[in-house]
Amino acid sequence: MSTPKATDLGGRALDLVMGIVEAPINGFERLMGRKRMPYLFLAPNLILFGIFTFLPIAIAVGYAFTGGTGLFVSERPFVGFDNFRQLLQCEDYLRPGSCRESLFWTAVWNTLWFVGFNVAATLLVALVTALILNRAIAARGFFRAMFFYPVLLSPVVIGLIWKWFLDRNGLLNAFLQMLGVPPEIFLLDVGWSRFFVVVVSVWFHMGFYTLILLAGLQAIPKDLYEAASIDAASPRRTLLRITLPLLGPNLLVVLILLMIRSVQIFDEAWVLTNGGGPGTANSFIVQYIYQMAFGSDLRLFGLASAASVLMGLVLLALTLIQLRLGRKMES
């Protein structure tokens, strides 16, 4: 039990520390004025954000208008929109082989395919999981933690784990052999490899989106469900008339975040499929950018930067759509 004397000493020490901290802050406040003080606290984050976000974006945009193989901008000739023309020059966009940059358009169509299946599957799995975890089930906290745990792992670790699991001598084939089924080389088959790229992505990311949907479910007033129960509404009707409409803003956020994340797929797919194999079946846009800039001896930074600018514009459009739809739903 603390004595009054010890309490007084602790209080004086705290006052002394606070006085030391407040002295420079008060000085800056007198110098800058109260209205400008928020910028002082924001400055360190804005500086770091500018160095590691805005500066790389500006450099990438600059490189997109240059050619050659030099590393520094001073060593690279200005070529205007030639890199963009090279990427977009195509006789038939539905046939990547007819395009000047066939690898780019193969990556575009692979990415669109992945976005469609991954967004639908992840959204459905995350929604069902959130609905289950929102119910009063045994060990609910444990299951919530387990579903979220994969999000904390590195994408490279995820890719290596699943690669070991799907290997010819891996755990899945060992289980199939126990059932009398011959082993399958899953990652060397186009259909199976694409299927498991989606499966791995869903398993990896669904915990994060489940958390967002679960927060939305817990924000729905319980009185509405009690009123529906009194009116003898079926679970299906309650889901369609109460849960999903009120969960709309969260579903919109999850949808847009999922689309943005799916467009940026790279790490786990690269590790899992040995660089986008078999062939170019799992080659995506970010992989194309990486290969053009760092994966070949040519070092085509201009072409890679142009592709990254185009992808950035698509992501910006998705973000603006999210903001616009979000405002409409709130109004």
WOUR-V130678 format. One record per backbone hydrogen bond with DSSP energy under -0.5 kcal/mol. NH is the residue of the N-H (numbers start at 0). CO is the residue of the C=O. If there is no record, write none. Layout:
nh:NH co:CO
nh:NH co:CO
//
This chain:
nh:6 co:2
nh:7 co:3
nh:8 co:4
nh:9 co:5
nh:10 co:6
nh:11 co:7
nh:12 co:8
nh:13 co:9
nh:14 co:10
nh:15 co:11
nh:16 co:12
nh:17 co:13
nh:18 co:14
nh:19 co:15
nh:20 co:16
nh:21 co:17
nh:22 co:18
nh:23 co:19
nh:24 co:20
nh:25 co:21
nh:26 co:22
nh:27 co:23
nh:28 co:24
nh:29 co:25
nh:30 co:26
nh:31 co:27
nh:32 co:28
nh:35 co:32
nh:36 co:32
nh:36 co:33
nh:38 co:35
nh:39 co:35
nh:39 co:36
nh:40 co:36
nh:41 co:37
nh:42 co:38
nh:43 co:39
nh:45 co:41
nh:46 co:42
nh:47 co:43
nh:48 co:44
nh:49 co:45
nh:50 co:46
nh:51 co:47
nh:52 co:48
nh:53 co:48
nh:54 co:49
nh:56 co:52
nh:57 co:53
nh:58 co:54
nh:59 co:55
nh:60 co:56
nh:61 co:57
nh:62 co:58
nh:63 co:59
nh:64 co:60
nh:64 co:61
nh:65 co:62
nh:66 co:76
nh:74 co:71
nh:75 co:72
nh:78 co:64
nh:79 co:64
nh:81 co:78
nh:84 co:80
nh:85 co:81
nh:86 co:82
nh:87 co:83
nh:88 co:84
nh:89 co:87
nh:90 co:97
nh:94 co:91
nh:95 co:93
nh:97 co:94
nh:98 co:95
nh:99 co:88
nh:100 co:88
nh:101 co:98
nh:101 co:99
nh:104 co:100
nh:105 co:101
nh:106 co:102
nh:107 co:103
nh:108 co:104
nh:109 co:105
nh:110 co:106
nh:111 co:107
nh:112 co:108
nh:113 co:109
nh:114 co:110
nh:115 co:111
nh:116 co:112
nh:117 co:113
nh:118 co:114
nh:119 co:115
nh:120 co:116
nh:121 co:117
nh:122 co:118
nh:123 co:119
nh:124 co:120
nh:125 co:121
nh:126 co:122
nh:127 co:123
nh:128 co:124
nh:129 co:125
nh:130 co:126
nh:131 co:127
nh:132 co:128
nh:133 co:129
nh:134 co:131
nh:136 co:134
nh:139 co:136
nh:142 co:138
nh:143 co:139
nh:144 co:140
nh:145 co:141
nh:146 co:142
nh:147 co:143
nh:148 co:144
nh:149 co:145
nh:150 co:147
nh:151 co:147
nh:151 co:148
nh:152 co:149
nh:157 co:153
nh:158 co:154
nh:159 co:155
nh:160 co:156
nh:161 co:157
nh:162 co:158
nh:163 co:159
nh:164 co:160
nh:165 co:161
nh:166 co:162
nh:169 co:166
nh:171 co:164
nh:173 co:169
nh:174 co:170
nh:175 co:171
nh:176 co:172
nh:177 co:173
nh:178 co:174
nh:179 co:176
nh:180 co:175
nh:185 co:165
nh:185 co:183
nh:187 co:184
nh:188 co:185
nh:192 co:188
nh:193 co:189
nh:194 co:190
nh:195 co:191
nh:196 co:192
nh:197 co:193
nh:198 co:194
nh:199 co:195
nh:200 co:196
nh:201 co:197
nh:202 co:198
nh:203 co:199
nh:204 co:200
nh:205 co:201
nh:207 co:204
nh:208 co:204
nh:209 co:205
nh:210 co:206
nh:211 co:207
nh:212 co:208
nh:213 co:209
nh:214 co:210
nh:215 co:211
nh:216 co:212
nh:217 co:213
nh:218 co:214
nh:219 co:216
nh:223 co:220
nh:224 co:220
nh:225 co:221
nh:226 co:222
nh:227 co:223
nh:228 co:224
nh:229 co:225
nh:230 co:226
nh:231 co:228
nh:232 co:227
nh:237 co:233
nh:238 co:234
nh:239 co:235
nh:240 co:236
nh:241 co:237
nh:242 co:237
nh:243 co:238
nh:245 co:241
nh:246 co:242
nh:247 co:244
nh:250 co:246
nh:251 co:247
nh:252 co:248
nh:253 co:249
nh:254 co:250
nh:255 co:251
nh:256 co:252
nh:257 co:253
nh:258 co:254
nh:259 co:255
nh:260 co:256
nh:261 co:257
nh:262 co:258
nh:263 co:259
nh:264 co:261
nh:269 co:265
nh:270 co:266
nh:271 co:267
nh:272 co:268
nh:273 co:270
nh:274 co:269
nh:275 co:268
nh:276 co:272
nh:280 co:277
nh:281 co:275
nh:282 co:279
nh:283 co:281
nh:284 co:106
nh:287 co:283
nh:288 co:284
nh:289 co:285
nh:290 co:286
nh:291 co:287
nh:292 co:288
nh:293 co:289
nh:294 co:289
nh:298 co:295
nh:299 co:291
nh:300 co:298
nh:303 co:299
nh:304 co:300
nh:305 co:301
nh:306 co:302
nh:307 co:303
nh:308 co:304
nh:309 co:305
nh:310 co:306
nh:311 co:307
nh:312 co:308
nh:313 co:309
nh:314 co:310
nh:315 co:311
nh:316 co:312
nh:317 co:313
nh:318 co:314
nh:319 co:315
nh:320 co:316
nh:321 co:317
nh:322 co:318
nh:323 co:319
nh:324 co:320
nh:325 co:321
nh:326 co:322
nh:327 co:323
nh:328 co:324
nh:329 co:325
nh:330 co:326
//
